[in-house]
Amino acid sequence: MLAQKVGTMGRVISLDCDAQMIERTKPSLSGLPVTTVHASFDQLDQVLKEHGIEAVDGVLADLG
């Protein structure tokens, strides 16, 4: 899982338009450096700004 690989200084921001899916994944993400946000990919810039993130090392998108 990506969240297990980012290390102590890393963080995964997960965007999903499906609020139910966010709720379903919370138990498996507990304790991992993951922030889940109810938003679509086209809102990525806004979400990053809201979380005080100025730069990212990578983006993984499931656009299908």
Secondary structure, DSSP 8 states (H G I E B T S, - for coil): -HHHHS-TT--EEEEES-HHHHHHHHHHHTTSSEEEEE--GGGHHHHHHHTT----S-------
